[in-house]
Amino acid sequence: MKNILTARIFLQNPRDEVLVLRRSHRDNYRPGEYDLPGDGVEADERPDLALIREVREETGIVLTREAMSLVYASAGVNQVSGDNVVRLFYTGDTQADEVVLSHEHHSYEWVGADKASELITHPSHAEALRYIRDNNIGPRLAS
């Protein structure tokens, strides 16, 4: 059993839309599902810097630490691997509209918070979005 740390972001554009990525249909883990930008934090990385790296790799968007805030964390056991997983969730802003996808995803959408709530089905990601909205954290994600 391993301990895994992940970092993901609810990234918003100036129109208050959230970026959701659709995983490749060839992906071994959750193929074709909607996802948030971000992924695993490497052993020698700070979570915020790992997230900046992941967002750049997955979308071509360059973030700064000042443009994002840690807003939620959860921990659990991965049901497939049995690994312990700590998930960090950030909110952040970007002026970018264009996304350059990596091989990990086949499409993307900028959507309102209500639509994001429909598309994001991963339990911990959906839980984080509910928490953010219910507590008016990042008020632009509120209903």
Disulfide bonds with the S-S distance in Angstrom:
none
